[in-house]
């Protein structure tokens, strides 16, 4: 699995993209707030949640 890290200057999130062996990508996002750290860990390709900070939701959930 290949991984890439990105930092969003607008909202301060740290994004980790993992390219799977089949070419699909999953994303993990770390949101660092004053009093807590929140993680969104994807275990599937795509997502239906619609979070604005995450690219995984753009194409919806992949069921293949």
C-alpha positions in Angstrom: 0.0 0.0 0.0 1.4 3.4 -1.0 0.6 6.4 1.3 0.6 10.1 0.8 0.1 12.9 3.4 -1.4 16.3 2.8 -2.2 19.3 5.1 -5.2 21.5 4.3 -4.2 25.2 5.0 -7.9 26.3 5.1 -9.3 23.9 7.7 -6.1 22.6 9.3 -6.9 18.9 8.6 -4.2 16.4 8.0 -5.2 13.9 5.3 -3.6 10.5 4.6 -4.4 8.8 1.3 -3.7 5.1 1.0 -3.5 3.6 -2.5 -4.6 0.0 -2.4 -3.1 -2.8 -4.5 -6.2 -2.7 -6.8 -5.6 1.0 -7.5 -8.5 2.3 -5.3 -7.8 4.9 -2.7 -9.0 5.2 0.9 -8.6 8.3 3.1 -8.0 9.0 6.7 -8.5 12.5 8.1 -7.1 13.9 11.4 -8.8 17.0 12.8 -6.9 18.7 15.6 -9.0 20.9 17.8 -8.0 22.8 20.9 -9.4 20.2 23.3 -9.3 17.0 21.2 -8.1 15.1 18.2 -10.7 13.5 16.0 -9.9 10.9 13.4 -12.0 9.7 10.5 -10.6 6.3 9.4 -12.1 4.9 6.2 -12.1 1.1 5.8 -13.9 1.2 2.5 -13.5 2.9 -0.9 -15.7 5.9 -1.0 -18.3 7.1 1.5 -21.9 8.3 1.8 -21.5 10.5 4.8 -20.9 13.8 2.9 -18.3 15.3 5.1 -16.9 18.5 3.5 -13.3 17.9 4.6 -13.0 14.5 2.9 -12.5 13.6 -0.7 -13.8 10.1 -0.2 -17.4 11.3 -0.4 -17.1 13.0 -3.8 -18.0 9.8 -5.8 -20.0 8.2 -3.1 -19.6 4.6 -1.9 -18.0 2.1 -4.2 -19.6 -1.4 -3.9 -17.4 -3.2 -6.3 
